[in-house]
Amino acid sequence: MTVVIFVIVIAVVIAIGAAIAAAVRGASSGDLAAPNEAQPTELRPAMAAFHVEGNTATVSYDVPLPPGEVDEYLTGLLLHDAARVVREKSAAGLPIDQVERVRANGKRDGEYVEAGVLDLVEPGVIPELAAPELVPHAPTTGYDPLAHLGDQEFDVRPGIASARPDEGLDPFADDLELSRGVEVSLRAAGIDPARATLEDMTLGLLAVGGYTVAPVPAKDRDRLRYIASRAGAETLIEVLPHTAGDHPELSEQAVNQFTVAVAERNPTRAMLITDKYGPYMIYEKERRNPNLRFITRERLQPFVDSFALQ
């Protein structure tokens, strides 16, 4: 019996030693390092094509241009990135000694058209251009638009129900005023604000705000639900657009279903975003759960504005 106990003790000591050694190896390889959440990646316009012809380097972007003259902010943003692209190509070994002009193209009516041109002072020498400050709270500054919105108090406006149409709603974009910076940023993200769906607009704003967005797991795929992550906080987002034939007010069933989804996932905060009008019951739901917000038609403007604040 003594021999058996001795063998067991030796085995335990060996196992503990092996565990310690594995832990040390893990620490040296970074496995035991404190979690270091990746910072939001910089939002750059989506490049569609690059080519050099003669003395001109052209960078084309899938960025919807507005009708008429292109905003100087949007032009500046595209030229800043185009110059950066050419520098990156040069660093990768592409000869650009003959390049005297850098052209940035955007997209209008399905065709790539010129948005701006940068004339180089010296052929092959690409200057460092300052990026235009579009949205004051760049993702690296720590400003959290969704937290700001979640802390906001929304007024109850009695009597609004009597003013609502019985059938149909105008496009939600008709009621929104976008700041110059937000509009340009959305276009740079590939979103045309005048034609965007509510889902496109929401996802575009989240991208501009520096959030990492992922669809929720399979069981919720019948609804437009996402997890927006940033700085360790997770926000459950549901987008519920109004469709032809729907009642213009958010239904009690939709409110309750979202409330249940929030209870099941227990995120840092949760927002249902819709261009339907809000029923009074949402205020009681929000009082019971301060981390829950219903961004209804009456609240869409503050939602958009939160991405343009300092």
ZARO-594468 format. One line per 8 residues: number of its first residue (from 1); their letters; for each residue z, x, y of C-alpha. Coordinates in pm, whole numbers, plus 50000, padded with zeros to 5 digits. Each point is the difference from the previous one (the first is absolute). Layout:
<atoms>
NUM) a) Z:X:Y  ... .
</atoms>
This chain:
<atoms>
1) mtvvifvi) 50000:50000:50000  50084:50285:50236  49660:50152:49940  49827:49667:50077  50188:49963:50328  49914:50360:50092  49631:49934:49933  50006:49684:50214 .
9) viavviai) 50166:50186:50288  49739:50277:49983  49719:49740:50002  50146:49826:50306  50034:50333:50185  49638:50088:49921  49881:49657:50117  50191:50031:50328 .
17) gaaiaaav) 49862:50348:50054  49646:49876:49940  50052:49716:50247  50126:50241:50266  49707:50231:49944  49756:49711:50029  50168:49891:50323  49971:50351:50143 .
25) rgassgdl) 49632:50014:49906  49949:49659:50156  50169:50108:50320  49787:50310:50023  49687:49789:49961  50115:49744:50257  50090:49723:49752  50355:49977:50134 .
33) aapneaqp) 49906:50025:50363  50101:49712:50225  49727:49737:50023  49760:50084:50280  49794:49693:50074  49651:50087:50111  49943:49932:50366  49727:49749:50089 .
41) telrpama) 49665:50168:49995  49807:50023:50323  49764:49711:50051  49648:50134:50044  49680:49794:50037  49809:49967:49673  49710:50246:49998  49680:49866:49842 .
49) afhvegnt) 49757:50291:50044  49962:50348:50143  49688:50200:50063  49864:50276:50221  49649:49971:50139  49877:50271:50235  50275:50072:50250  50184:49668:49950 .
57) atvsydvp) 50277:49923:49753  50036:49626:49943  50306:49832:49851  49964:49629:49918  50302:49773:49956  50053:49659:49849  50158:49887:50325  49886:49665:50142 .
65) lppgevde) 49893:50042:50362  50046:49719:50251  49697:49847:50174  49876:50181:50308  50157:50319:50127  50239:50180:49767  50357:50034:50128  50074:50352:50120 .
73) yltglllh) 50311:50011:49779  49795:49921:49691  49737:50253:50104  50271:50261:50052  50157:49927:49663  49668:50031:49814  49898:50318:50183  50342:50153:49933 .
81) daarvvre) 49961:49936:49629  49632:50101:49994  50087:50339:50153  50273:50036:49741  49755:49920:49720  49757:50266:50122  50281:50257:50019  50103:49909:49645 .
89) ksaaglpi) 49641:50037:49878  49977:50337:50173  50325:50116:49840  49854:49898:49662  49705:50234:50055  49737:49780:50168  49810:50208:50261  50016:49827:50339 .
97) dqvervra) 49904:50284:50233  49698:49801:50120  50194:49678:50073  50004:49914:50370  50084:49627:49982  50232:49786:49790  49905:49634:49976  50237:49727:49881 .
105) ngkrdgey) 49850:49676:49867  50167:49667:49943  49861:49686:49843  49853:49693:50168  49812:49717:49828  49980:50202:49681  49843:50306:50165  50151:50331:50106 .
113) veagvldl) 49967:50048:50375  50114:50269:50237  50351:49961:50136  50027:50330:50183  49873:50358:50025  50188:50326:50051  49796:50281:50158  50134:50340:49900 .
121) vepgvipe) 50057:50265:50267  49907:50269:49748  49784:49938:49691  50203:49990:49679  50336:49995:50180  50175:49666:49949  50277:49935:50251  50337:49848:49915 .
129) laapelvp) 49990:49653:50151  50310:49802:50083  50014:49675:49809  50033:49693:50223  50346:49846:49985  49915:49653:49880  50321:49858:49856  50297:50170:50170 .
137) hapttgyd) 50216:50003:49684  49791:50220:49772  50131:49990:49641  50186:50328:50045  50219:49878:50286  50227:49787:49783  49925:49668:50170  49998:49719:49743 .
145) plahlgdq) 49802:49696:50120  50121:49777:49716  50364:50083:50065  49946:49921:50367  49847:49667:49907  50274:49926:49752  50265:50049:50270  49823:49766:50240 .
153) efdvrpgi) 50140:49657:50078  49739:49726:49996  50058:49688:50205  49997:49657:49842  49755:49786:50197  50073:49630:49943  49705:49764:50023  49731:50247:49899 .
161) asarpdeg) 49924:49797:49688  49868:49710:50207  49744:50230:50161  49857:50130:49672  49661:49885:49879  49993:49775:49694  49695:50173:49857  49870:50351:50031 .
169) ldpfaddl) 50109:50295:50207  49810:50226:50235  49955:50359:49879  50329:50184:50045  49826:50284:50186  49913:49757:50281  50369:49981:50090  50069:50374:49990 .
177) elsrgvev) 49983:50257:50278  49971:50354:49868  50102:50295:50210  49730:50257:50055  50174:50250:49774  50051:49755:49715  49639:49880:50013  49861:50353:49998 .
185) slraagid) 50238:50103:49721  49894:49703:49789  49634:50086:50050  50073:50360:49903  50159:49862:49683  49677:49815:49925  50118:49658:50121  49795:49792:50243 .
193) paratled) 50269:49788:50170  49751:49727:50091  49898:49948:49636  50309:50103:49807  50173:49772:49754  50375:49962:50032  50040:50230:49699  49770:50265:50151 .
201) mtlgllav) 50181:49984:50333  50342:50032:49833  49901:50292:49777  49827:50171:50293  50309:49974:50218  50219:50135:49721  49765:50297:49960  50010:50062:50376 .
209) ggytvapv) 50380:49985:49985  50015:50271:49735  50100:49788:49702  49899:50069:49641  49886:49666:49860  49967:49903:49634  49937:49663:49830  50293:49849:49812 .
217) pakdrdrl) 49997:49995:49618  49781:49776:49789  50213:49686:49978  49963:49940:50374  49626:50065:50019  49931:49634:50064  50145:50060:50346  49916:50264:50261 .
225) ryiasrag) 50318:50206:49975  50051:50365:50083  50275:50256:50032  49984:50192:50327  50202:50324:49978  50109:50236:50270  50295:50239:50046  50175:49870:49688 .
233) aetlievl) 49979:49632:50101  49797:49747:49802  49870:49679:50154  49867:49721:49782  49698:49851:50179  49829:49675:49907  49684:49894:50184  49932:49627:49985 .
241) phtagdhp) 49684:49910:50196  49911:49647:50101  49691:49869:49821  49781:49700:50071  50164:49681:49883  50353:50145:50004  50278:49839:50196  50047:50202:50321 .
249) elseqavn) 50373:50044:49938  50153:50240:49749  50114:49793:49702  50355:49977:49871  49872:50113:49660  49848:50320:50147  50324:50075:50187  50213:49954:49689 .
257) qftvavae) 49766:50200:49777  50013:50293:50237  50377:49975:50029  50028:50019:49621  49764:50303:49990  50220:50174:50258  50314:49931:49796  49833:50139:49687 .
265) rnptraml) 49874:50323:50159  50285:50056:50249  49796:50215:50243  50133:50159:50318  49837:49716:50192  49738:49733:49937  49735:49824:50209  49766:49713:49929 .
273) itdkygpy) 49706:50018:50240  49791:49689:50054  49777:49838:50259  50152:49663:49916  50268:49852:50223  50364:50044:49902  50225:49713:49886  50357:49984:50128 .
281) miyekerr) 50137:50089:49658  49896:50365:50046  50275:50049:50260  50267:49901:49749  49849:50237:49740  50008:50284:50253  50359:49925:50099  50104:50024:49636 .
289) npnlrfit) 49810:50326:49946  49963:50213:50316  49757:50231:49819  49754:49714:49949  49740:49906:50263  49724:49740:50005  49723:50119:50233  49831:49667:50065 .
297) rerlqpfv) 49721:49917:50244  50247:49979:50289  50122:50351:49918  49673:50183:49933  49978:50133:50355  50344:50170:49984  49901:50137:49657  49689:50165:50147 .
305) dsfalq) 50188:50112:50310  50264:50177:49789  49736:50257:49902  49931:50082:50365  50355:50055:50123  50161:50334:50089 .
</atoms>
